[in-house]
Amino acid sequence: MKKVIIIITSVVVGLFILIRIPINLQSNAYYYATHMPHKSNQYPFVPILSGHYLPENYVPGYHTKNTGSTRGPILMKITREGIRKKHDILQIKGGSAFYALSTSEIMVGNSYDLYFFNHNNGTVDSENSKNMPNYSRKLIYDELNNIQNEIKQNTPKPKVNLQWIWNVWFKIHYR
């Protein structure tokens, strides 16, 4: 009888742990994405913007907005105005980062764009930014590094750190 109780208890505890792993990975996605090892031109938080809500307190000084539908997927956009000049703007959304001298410049497509490889793992596609002035490229890279550092500093640490599972899952899912 004791064996049956131990087996049933073990199965229940095991199922509970298995169910909690995906919940942990989902709710701590930004923590894991910013704490994983990555290359210098890789920003793992960018692919996470599609599918995971980013609270504004994770990136102070930036405005975050869900541009997806209310019942559909989450598509986060990060915006900051007044970076170097009074009305210049930086937007990160949909696998790209845009920098323009004003909001209207982005609307008409008159901006400097930095693209990421097909939303994959957050690696910058440097081929598409060859015609960009060095000033704008450096500004976008500085802001991406700043955003990544802000998220890294401001995300709460998970109660159970499953970073190694996240790293394996990220490599498989975002090739």
C-alpha positions as CSV (number, residue, x, y, z in Angstrom):
1,M,0.0,0.0,0.0
2,K,2.9,2.4,0.8
3,K,4.4,1.7,-2.6
4,V,1.2,2.7,-4.4
5,I,0.9,5.9,-2.4
6,I,4.6,6.8,-3.1
7,I,4.1,6.0,-6.8
8,I,0.9,8.0,-7.1
9,T,2.5,11.0,-5.2
10,S,5.6,10.8,-7.5
11,V,3.5,10.8,-10.6
12,V,1.4,13.8,-9.4
13,V,4.5,15.8,-8.4
14,G,6.2,14.8,-11.7
15,L,3.2,16.0,-13.8
16,F,3.0,19.2,-11.8
17,I,6.7,19.9,-12.5
18,L,6.3,19.1,-16.2
19,I,3.3,21.4,-16.5
20,R,5.2,24.2,-14.7
21,I,8.2,24.2,-17.1
22,P,6.5,25.7,-20.1
23,I,4.7,28.2,-17.9
24,N,8.1,29.2,-16.3
25,L,9.7,29.6,-19.8
26,Q,6.8,31.7,-21.1
27,S,6.5,34.0,-18.1
28,N,10.3,34.6,-17.8
29,A,11.1,34.8,-21.5
30,Y,12.7,38.2,-21.4
31,Y,14.9,37.2,-18.5
32,Y,16.1,34.1,-20.2
33,A,16.6,35.8,-23.6
34,T,18.8,38.5,-22.2
35,H,20.8,36.2,-19.9
36,M,21.7,33.6,-22.6
37,P,25.1,33.6,-24.3
38,H,24.9,35.4,-27.7
39,K,27.1,37.0,-30.3
40,S,27.7,40.8,-30.4
41,N,25.4,41.4,-33.3
42,Q,22.6,39.2,-31.9
43,Y,19.7,40.6,-29.8
44,P,17.7,37.6,-28.6
45,F,14.9,39.7,-27.1
46,V,13.8,40.8,-30.6
47,P,12.2,37.5,-31.7
48,I,10.6,37.3,-28.3
49,L,8.7,40.5,-29.0
50,S,6.4,38.5,-31.2
51,G,4.4,36.4,-28.7
52,H,5.4,37.7,-25.3
53,Y,4.1,40.9,-23.6
54,L,6.8,43.4,-22.6
55,P,5.9,45.5,-19.6
56,E,7.0,49.1,-19.9
57,N,8.8,48.9,-16.5
58,Y,11.3,46.5,-18.1
59,V,12.5,49.2,-20.5
60,P,12.2,52.6,-18.7
61,G,12.5,55.5,-21.0
62,Y,10.9,53.6,-23.9
63,H,7.2,53.2,-24.8
64,T,6.0,49.6,-25.4
65,K,2.7,48.8,-27.1
66,N,1.0,45.6,-28.3
67,T,0.3,46.2,-31.9
68,G,-1.4,42.8,-32.3
69,S,-5.1,42.3,-32.1
70,T,-6.8,42.0,-28.7
71,R,-7.5,38.3,-29.2
72,G,-4.7,37.4,-31.6
73,P,-1.0,37.1,-31.2
74,I,1.0,39.6,-29.2
75,L,3.2,41.8,-31.4
76,M,5.2,44.2,-29.2
77,K,6.6,47.5,-30.5
78,I,9.3,49.5,-28.6
79,T,9.5,53.2,-29.3
80,R,11.6,56.1,-28.1
81,E,11.5,59.7,-29.3
82,G,14.0,62.4,-28.8
83,I,17.1,60.3,-28.8
84,R,19.6,62.7,-30.4
85,K,17.4,65.4,-31.8
86,K,14.0,66.9,-30.7
87,H,11.6,64.7,-32.8
88,D,13.8,61.8,-34.0
89,I,12.4,58.4,-33.3
90,L,13.5,54.8,-32.9
91,Q,11.0,51.9,-33.3
92,I,11.7,48.2,-32.9
93,K,9.0,45.9,-34.2
94,G,8.4,42.9,-36.4
95,G,12.0,41.9,-36.8
96,S,13.4,45.3,-37.7
97,A,14.6,48.5,-36.1
98,F,13.7,51.9,-37.7
99,Y,15.4,55.3,-37.0
100,A,14.0,58.5,-38.5
101,L,14.1,62.2,-37.9
102,S,10.3,62.2,-37.2
103,T,7.3,59.9,-37.0
104,S,6.1,61.1,-40.4
105,E,9.4,60.0,-42.0
106,I,8.8,56.4,-40.8
107,M,5.2,56.5,-42.3
108,V,6.5,57.4,-45.7
109,G,9.4,55.0,-45.6
110,N,12.0,57.7,-45.3
111,S,13.9,56.0,-42.4
112,Y,17.0,54.0,-41.8
113,D,16.2,50.4,-41.2
114,L,18.1,47.6,-39.6
115,Y,16.7,44.2,-40.3
116,F,17.1,40.9,-38.4
117,F,17.3,37.5,-40.2
118,N,13.7,36.5,-40.8
119,H,12.8,37.0,-37.1
120,N,15.1,34.1,-36.4
121,N,17.4,34.4,-33.5
122,G,17.8,38.2,-33.3
123,T,20.9,38.3,-35.5
124,V,21.3,41.5,-37.4
125,D,21.3,41.2,-41.2
126,S,24.2,43.5,-42.0
127,E,23.7,43.1,-45.8
128,N,20.4,45.1,-45.8
129,S,22.0,48.0,-43.9
130,K,25.0,48.7,-46.1
131,N,23.6,52.0,-47.4
132,M,22.9,53.3,-43.9
133,P,25.2,56.1,-42.7
134,N,27.5,55.1,-39.9
135,Y,26.0,57.7,-37.5
136,S,22.5,56.1,-37.8
137,R,23.9,52.5,-37.7
138,K,25.8,53.3,-34.5
139,L,22.8,55.0,-33.0
140,I,20.5,52.0,-33.6
141,Y,23.1,49.6,-32.3
142,D,23.6,51.7,-29.2
143,E,19.9,51.8,-28.6
144,L,19.5,48.0,-29.1
145,N,22.3,47.4,-26.6
146,N,20.7,49.9,-24.2
147,I,17.3,48.2,-24.5
148,Q,18.9,44.7,-24.0
149,N,20.7,46.0,-20.9
150,E,17.5,47.6,-19.5
151,I,15.6,44.4,-20.0
152,K,18.4,42.4,-18.4
153,Q,18.5,44.7,-15.4
154,N,14.8,45.2,-14.9
155,T,13.3,41.7,-15.4
156,P,12.7,39.8,-12.2
157,K,14.7,36.7,-11.6
158,P,12.6,33.5,-11.9
159,K,12.0,31.5,-8.7
160,V,13.3,28.4,-10.5
161,N,16.0,29.3,-13.0
162,L,15.6,27.1,-16.2
163,Q,18.2,29.0,-18.3
164,W,19.7,25.8,-19.7
165,I,16.3,24.6,-20.9
166,W,15.7,28.0,-22.5
167,N,19.1,27.9,-24.2
168,V,18.4,24.5,-25.8
169,W,14.8,25.5,-26.7
170,F,16.0,28.8,-28.3
171,K,18.6,27.1,-30.4
172,I,16.0,24.6,-31.7
173,H,13.1,27.0,-32.1
174,Y,15.0,30.0,-33.5
175,R,17.5,28.6,-36.0
